[in-house]
Amino acid sequence: MYRNLVPRKWAVRFPRVPRRTGDMRSPGIRFEPYGEVSRPSNERCEVRVSQLSRSRPRESARAWAEAFGAVAAAVAAMVVTAALGLWAAGADDLPSGAFPGVLAATVVAGVGGTVELTGGAGAFGRTGATLAVVPLSVTLSGALAAAAALLLPLRHGPAPDGRELLARAARTAVLWVLALLPFALTAHHTFRISLGDSLLDELGDALGVQPEAGFRTDVPATLARGLLWLVVLYVVIVLAARRTPLPPPLRRVQEAVRPPVRAVVGLLLGYVLLGLVVGVVTLITRGHSAETAAVLLLGLPNLAWMALGVGLGGAWDGRVPDSIGLPVPHALAAVLREPGGGSATVDLASLGRYDDRAWVLVVVAALALAATGFLMARRFPAPWWRQAVRLAPALAVALVAAGLLTRISARYGLSLIGLGELDAFGGEVRLRPRLPLLLGLGALWGLVAGALGGVLARVSPERRRIR
């Protein structure tokens, strides 16, 4: 009551003086400057400020440690997967100590980096080479390791706000670029190529034509694409995870997108797991363990997601020369080597000409899509038509992304003394998806699977919703 009667810069102190019985005197009121009165509270504030000042470096160090752990986990997973796959493929026998460079190039290609082929053939010859391929086993191992490390603080710590999420992403991006830089700088090597004929080799030596081929990386492009890889992964994590609070406008987008994103990611990972089981069974029962292990450790998602697209009716166009071996299923290799020298079409009809079991791809794809639609509807209840609208664009985007990631383009050629084309002593490997077809089929089958899943979930006895 008395505090309101004095100026703000003055404070009132009521001394705690015990009064004797019968003593009606006032214990006394003293006016003192505010600073003197508030000295004890200032001391407490100084203690709290000092504690906060000491805790902020600790929190910052912990945040950087979490980012470093995510980057280290991704890099370690990719290096181990690539090293084992290259070792199974026989890359450890490459001449001139090329294995470290090839390993670095494989990691770079796994994050979408640019690997350029270089070559030369002396003064009387010229070479040309191109290469574009993504070892998706390496990519997926790094993505899963990074996602697990990034989600760990979200699951076991307090839910961060939008600003904290951006800060985490920035710290991870900085460390990720620094981690990719050594791989981009060391991914280079040069090989000498034999012409395959003793006479041609002697002629080349006499003319000073020593065809060489090598590889190197475009460092700026590699860092940019590696950063884009991390951004896409972080966006998928934020959209799919439950404990990622966002500002209200983005939160509505997250709530609308999270069900189909989780469903499609589960579908793609399920296909990879199924392909792993089939690959392990093949490795045990049919031999060729080294080649099969190399395929599993370098290109398992490439084959698994192609199987999904072909099972839904999609197609790829490709070509592989007879002189180049392919550690892939017999039917696929036979289709890509069809006589005529032109481009072959990989679809259900062409695979069925060489293997009667190609229809299994249709059955597996149908069951997988039905299960995807049903699980999405069970976890995120909504009317059947909304489930269809949810899943259709997500599946269409997923099939297009799978088609883009499974593209292969490799070409090498040599021309001597200006005679002949570059393909005279070279070859070409090509595999390209029909993207419009995959886009349309993804939207169509997404509508069907979403509607069917919504109806099945509606008539099922138990329903569960995950927020």
Buried (B, 14 or more C-beta within 10 A) or exposed (E): EEEEEEEEEEBBEEEEEEEEEEEEEEEEEEEEEEEEBBEEEEEEEEEEEEEEEEEEEEEEEEBBEBBBBBBBBBBEBBBBBBBBBBBBBEBEEBEEEBBEBBBBBBBBBBBBBBBBBBBBBBEBBBBBBEBBBBBBBBBBBBBBBBBBBBBBBBEEEEEBEBEBBEBBBEBBBBBBBEBBBEBBEBBBBBBEBEBEEEEBBEBBEEBEBBBBBBBBBBBEBBBBBBBEBBEEBBEBBBBBBEEBBBEEEBEEEBEEBBBBBBBBBBBBBBBBEBBBEBBEEBBEEEEEEBBBBBBBBBBBBBBBBBBBBBBBBBBBBBBBEEEEEBBBBEBBBBBBBBEEEEEBBBBBEBBBEBBEEBEEBBEBBBEBBBBBBBBBBBBBBBEBEBBBBBBBBBBBBBBBBBBEBBBBBBBBBBBBEEEEEBBEBBBBBBBBBBBEBBBBBBBBBBBBBBBBBBBBBBEEEEEEEEE
